[in-house]
Structures are given as structure tokens and as C-alpha cells.
Amino acid sequence: MRVLFFAQLQDVTGCDAVELAAAPLNREQLWALLVEKFPALAAHRGNVRLARNWEYAEADTQFTDTDEVALIPPVSGG
């Protein structure tokens, strides 16, 4: 699975994307895997939305190896 990081999450992780090889994961399992790899993401979890293949992920979404997952931080405008 390809995981994309946007905005300040690129600074937190030090990259704009990462490839993960994982069995099907639910949202909690995916977050646990990401926080294990990038511990600083834990502080942003409450404000970040997950999208799977260009659609916002729901609580029961399953993520697979063929998915593109985006971590989307809050957006502010002016």
C-alpha cells in the first residue's frame, strides 16, 4: 500500500510517501503501524483524516496492499 503524507505531515515523517506491505488492516491497525514507523504522527492523529483511493475512509474501512492511502491534515483557508 502506498501512504501519502501532505503539508505538515511531510515534516513530521520526513517524506511525502511510504510503501507498506501489510495484510488487510482496519483503521486502528493502520494507525498503529504508522505510529510505530513514525512516532511523531501520534500527536496529529486526532486532526488527520484518512482517505482510501481518493475517498474519505470510514471507521469500518479495510485497507489492503493495493490501496493508496492519504493522510489529510486540517485545511485552513483565507
N, C-alpha and C positions, 0 to 999 in steps of 0.2 A: 504494500500500500504506500502511496505517496502522500506525505503530510506536508502541507504548505503553511508557512508562518507569514503573517502580514504585520506591517507597521512595527510597533514597539516589541512585538514578539520575535522579530528577527534579531533585535538587540539582545533579548533575553536568551535566545537559543544559540546565537552566533551563526545562524544560517537562515536561508529562505525556504528550504525544503529538506526533507529527510525521507529515505526509503526504509520502510519497516516490513519485515517478514513476520507475519503473525497469523495464527488461526483466526477464524471469525471471533470478533470481540464485540462486547456491548460497550456502551459509552463509558461506564465506570472502569472497565478493564483497559480501554484505550487510554483514558486519562492516567491511570496508574502506570502504564507503560511509558507514556510521555514524560510524566513527572520523574520516573526512575531515570530516564535518559537525560532529562533537562530539569533538575530540581527547582530551578527558579520559576518554572511555569506554575508551580503550586500557588504562588501569590496572585496569579492572574485568573485562576480557574473560575471564580465567581462572576467574572466580567466577560468571559470569552464564550462565543457560540461556536459550535461545530457544524460544519456543512459537509455532506457526503455527496460527491458527484454533482455539485452545484446547487444542492437543495439543503436547507437547514435540517439538521438531524433532530429527530425527536428522542425522547427518553428511551424508547424501545428499539432504536435503530441498531442494526448489526453492521459492523464494519468488516470487510474482507480484503484479501490481498489485492484484488483488482480495483479497489476504490481509490479515488483521490479525495483526501480529507483536507479541509481548510480550517484553520483556527482563526476566527474572525474576532478581533478586539472591538471594543466600543468605537463607534464612529461619531466624531463631533464635526459640526459644520459652522460656518459663519457667514 
